[in-house]
Each structure stands twice: as structure tokens, then as C-alpha cells.
Amino acid sequence: MTSEADLKVIRRAYARQIAAAVGVSEPRVEDAFASVKREDFLGPGPWPIFRFGAAYRPTPSADPVYLYTDDLVGLIPERRINNGQPQLHAHLIDRALPRQGEHVVHIGTGTGYYTAILAHMAGPSGRVTGIEFEPELAAKARANFSGWPNVTIVEGDGAAVPFDPADVIYVNAGATRPADYWLDRLNDGGRMILPLTTDKAFGDISRKPHEMMNQGAVFRIERRGDDFFAKPVSAVAIYPCTGARDEASERALAEALAKGRLNEVTRLYRRGDIPAEDCWLRAPGWSLGYR
Ligand SMILES: C[S@@+](CC[C@H](N)C(=O)[O-])C[C@H]1O[C@@H](n2cnc3c(N)ncnc32)[C@H](O)[C@@H]1O
């Protein structure tokens, strides 16, 4: 078993490599990945590692050294609910960049690894509200954070559960549209990380990653007054978000992804009557536009 002293060095190397791979702008992101112990949030090993195109493969032993790679780890493998990919999260957390003292809401907390990284960034003067739909995972997350005064775990649908106004809303499941409540509760200057996915973004395990990745995009939404500025920041394939999916938005999203011009999106509107030529995506009650 790798000693804790060695794991500390390995965690720093992992954090540095992940941060470098995605061009993280802030040293605080690397520090958070170097400080939080992934093994504290994944239960006892060996752990099931997700392999695209194959089944999960267990780590050779319960040595935490196997967790410091850029791999997804099964939380409920039979339903393909995974602890997400470290590089993707390093990139997205860098885009949201929680500051000390801020309130972060994490939708789809799982068992809490990335919630802990967000809490590290918000610091003792800030706090994180983690919302998880699956009772089994919410219970594990609550136990994992029993000694953390700045983290509260709530079991329920993150699109409907009430929460205090937030500086960062970090959504970790695939929606087809932003929940109105998220936009209402985002503070002025607040940032939301929003994965939007079609129904094909979470297909069967044998599909190639690129076939699923072109079915989803993550947006960084920043609120300034009543305006919501939008920027695509990543492709994504991810488990669906209960409560934030509807058929009309899914259709509009699939059409928009198929036509291209994703990188020209600059704004999110809470209206569906923006002229069609100004929209990348237009759906009932909301749209993503070019200006
Ligand atoms: C891709 S997993 C990520 C889990 C966690 N962030 C991690 O990386 O370890 C997505 C999670 O979102 C949860 N989820 C889906 N819809 C949700 C909702 N409406 N509210 C809260 N959690 C939700 C799922 O149960 C699942 O745990």
C-alpha cells in the first residue's frame, strides 16, 4: 500500500498534470486537486474504473494510488453513474472559479469528490450546498462531509429543491435547458456551469467517446444584472439531469448541435421570441443567441 507521505506527492503530481493538460489559469485549482483525497469520497476499494468501449475494470487493489489518473470511477456502475473525469472538472471549475467566501451550489454532487474541491476553493468563509437526486449517493455524501462545517448536502431534484442565492451554480448532469430556478437564484456576477445534452449523449457503453461527445456542450453562463452571457467551454457526454429535460428543448438542442456555429454563442435569453437568425438555439421560453 502506498504510504500517505507518497500519496501526498502523487496527489500534487496528478493535480499539476491535470491542470497543465487543460490549461488551468489559476493555481488555486491545482491546489484544490492536490489537497482533496479522492479515496475519501469513493468508499472502500478496489474501485471500478470506467473504460469506454468495454466494461468497468476494477483497480488491482485498494491502493489509492490507482485513483490519481484521469479516469472516471463508478459510483453506481450498473447505472453508469460515475465520479467524473478529473481533467473535465479541472477545466470547468477553472471556468467557474469559486472565490473565498462565495456560496457554491453543486447540482449532482454524487458522493462529493468535486463538492470537496469546490469547498476547498470557497474556503472556510464560503460554503457549498451539494444537491444529489439518488438517495443512496446523497446519504454517502452526507456521511463523507460530516466533519465539514462549510458543506451542506441535500437529497432531491436540484432543479426544484430551494437553495440560497448562489455565486456559482455547478451543474454535473446533462440538462436540455437551464431550470428557471437556477437563473433566478444566480447572484449578479455569478457563474453557472451548464451541461446541455441530447438524448444521444448518454448512450450504451460500447459507443465511441466522440459519438457521444458531439451530442452535448457545456456552457459558462455569467449573470450581469438581468443579462446572461453565455460561452461554450467544452464538449460533454454525461448522465442526464432529472427535472431539467424537456422534449422541445431536446429537439432544439439536437438541431442546433447539428448545424454548427456553437462557438458563436454569446448570450442566453429567458425568452423564446428572439429572431431566428440571431439564435443558435430557440426553444419555448428560452434561447441561446449570437448577440
Ligand atoms: C455524472 S454523475 C456525477 C456525480 C459527481 N458529480 C461526481 O463526479 O462524482 C451525475 C449525478 O447527478 C445526479 N443527478 C441527476 N439529476 C439530478 C438532479 N435533478 N438533482 C440532483 N442530482 C441529480 C445523479 O444522480 C448523479 O449522481
The ligand as an SDF file (V2000), in Angstrom:
LIG
                    3D

 27 29  0  0  0  0  0  0  0  0999 V2000
  -22.2470   12.2370  -13.8310 C   0  0  0  0  0  0  0  0  0  0  0  0
  -22.8150   11.9370  -12.1850 S   0  0  0  0  0  0  0  0  0  0  0  0
  -21.6430   12.9670  -11.3400 C   0  0  0  0  0  0  0  0  0  0  0  0
  -21.5460   12.7750   -9.8680 C   0  0  0  0  0  0  0  0  0  0  0  0
  -20.4790   13.6190   -9.1840 C   0  0  0  0  0  0  0  0  0  0  0  0
  -20.5080   14.9930   -9.5880 N   0  0  0  0  0  0  0  0  0  0  0  0
  -19.1080   13.0520   -9.4040 C   0  0  0  0  0  0  0  0  0  0  0  0
  -18.4520   13.4250  -10.3910 O   0  0  0  0  0  0  0  0  0  0  0  0
  -18.6770   12.2410   -8.5850 O   0  0  0  0  0  0  0  0  0  0  0  0
  -24.3090   12.8960  -12.1840 C   0  0  0  0  0  0  0  0  0  0  0  0
  -25.0080   12.9330  -10.8720 C   0  0  0  0  0  0  0  0  0  0  0  0
  -26.1250   13.8130  -10.9670 O   0  0  0  0  0  0  0  0  0  0  0  0
  -27.1860   13.2820  -10.2160 C   0  0  0  0  0  0  0  0  0  0  0  0
  -28.4200   13.9420  -10.6740 N   0  0  0  0  0  0  0  0  0  0  0  0
  -29.1140   13.7670  -11.8390 C   0  0  0  0  0  0  0  0  0  0  0  0
  -30.1600   14.6110  -11.8860 N   0  0  0  0  0  0  0  0  0  0  0  0
  -30.1290   15.3290  -10.7350 C   0  0  0  0  0  0  0  0  0  0  0  0
  -30.9530   16.3450  -10.1990 C   0  0  0  0  0  0  0  0  0  0  0  0
  -32.0160   16.8260  -10.8650 N   0  0  0  0  0  0  0  0  0  0  0  0
  -30.6430   16.8590   -8.9980 N   0  0  0  0  0  0  0  0  0  0  0  0
  -29.5640   16.4030   -8.3030 C   0  0  0  0  0  0  0  0  0  0  0  0
  -28.7610   15.4340   -8.7560 N   0  0  0  0  0  0  0  0  0  0  0  0
  -29.0340   14.9050   -9.9550 C   0  0  0  0  0  0  0  0  0  0  0  0
  -27.0870   11.7930  -10.4810 C   0  0  0  0  0  0  0  0  0  0  0  0
  -27.7920   11.0380   -9.5290 O   0  0  0  0  0  0  0  0  0  0  0  0
  -25.5790   11.6000  -10.4210 C   0  0  0  0  0  0  0  0  0  0  0  0
  -25.1590   11.3270   -9.1220 O   0  0  0  0  0  0  0  0  0  0  0  0
  1  2  1  0
  2  3  1  0
  2 10  1  0
  3  4  1  0
  4  5  1  0
  5  6  1  0
  5  7  1  0
  7  8  2  0
  7  9  1  0
 10 11  1  0
 11 12  1  0
 11 26  1  0
 12 13  1  0
 13 14  1  0
 13 24  1  0
 14 15  1  0
 14 23  1  0
 15 16  2  0
 16 17  1  0
 17 18  1  0
 17 23  2  0
 18 19  1  0
 18 20  2  0
 20 21  1  0
 21 22  2  0
 22 23  1  0
 24 25  1  0
 24 26  1  0
 26 27  1  0
M  CHG  2   2   1   9  -1
M  END
$$$$
